[in-house]
């Protein structure tokens, strides 16, 4: 049975365009590597934080909708996104 998930991702606000695109592609590659398929990537752009996070005031927001039959895909994805330096915050939810 295929489940639909959404990854809310906040990248460092100081990243250049190339580094940001590279980080986003890396996350999408993780999704496909662990048996998922990316349905939609929603780019919200650069937004100001409500409070400072790691001495940063803003970040780039992305919402990635993906599907997977592998129930372990979200856990594997979180384990790899957690250690990426460019990621400020992330959250995977099942829809």
C-alpha positions in Angstrom: 0.0 0.0 0.0 1.4 3.4 -1.0 1.5 6.1 1.6 1.8 9.8 1.0 4.2 11.9 3.1 5.3 15.5 3.2 8.7 16.8 4.2 8.9 20.3 5.5 12.5 21.5 5.0 14.2 24.7 6.0 17.6 25.4 4.5 20.3 27.8 5.7 19.4 31.4 4.6 23.0 32.2 3.6 23.3 29.4 1.0 24.0 30.4 -2.6 21.7 29.3 -5.4 24.0 26.5 -6.5 24.4 25.1 -2.9 20.7 25.3 -2.3 19.9 23.5 -5.5 22.5 20.8 -4.6 21.0 20.3 -1.1 17.5 20.0 -2.5 18.6 17.5 -5.2 20.4 15.5 -2.5 17.2 15.2 -0.4 15.2 14.1 -3.5 17.9 11.5 -4.2 17.5 10.2 -0.7 13.8 9.8 -1.2 14.2 7.8 -4.4 17.1 5.7 -2.9 14.9 4.6 0.0 12.0 3.5 -2.3 10.0 6.7 -2.6 8.9 8.9 -5.5 8.8 12.7 -5.4 5.3 13.9 -6.3 5.7 17.7 -5.8 8.3 20.2 -4.6 6.7 23.5 -3.3 9.3 26.3 -3.0 8.1 29.0 -0.6 11.3 31.0 -0.9 13.2 32.9 1.8 11.3 33.6 5.0 12.2 35.3 8.2 12.1 33.1 11.3 9.9 34.0 14.3 13.1 33.6 16.5 16.8 33.1 15.8 17.9 29.5 15.1 21.6 28.9 15.3 22.2 32.7 15.2 20.3 32.8 11.8 17.3 35.1 11.1 16.0 33.6 7.9 15.9 30.4 5.8 14.6 28.9 2.6 11.4 26.9 3.0 10.5 23.8 0.9 7.6 21.4 1.1 8.3 18.1 -0.7 5.4 15.7 -1.1 6.4 12.1 -1.8 4.9 8.6 -1.9 6.4 5.3 -0.8 5.4 1.7 -0.3 8.4 1.2 2.0 7.3 2.2 5.5 10.9 2.7 6.5 11.5 5.4 3.9 10.6 8.4 6.1 12.8 7.1 8.9 15.8 6.6 6.6 15.2 10.0 5.0 15.1 11.7 8.4 18.3 9.9 9.5 20.2 11.3 6.4 18.6 14.8 6.4 19.4 15.2 10.1 23.2 15.2 9.4 23.2 17.6 6.4 24.9 20.9 7.4 22.7 23.0 5.1 19.4 21.9 6.8 18.2 24.1 9.7 14.9 22.3 10.4 12.9 19.4 8.9 9.8 17.5 9.6 8.2 14.4 7.9 4.5 13.9 8.3 2.2 11.2 6.9 -0.8 12.6 5.1 
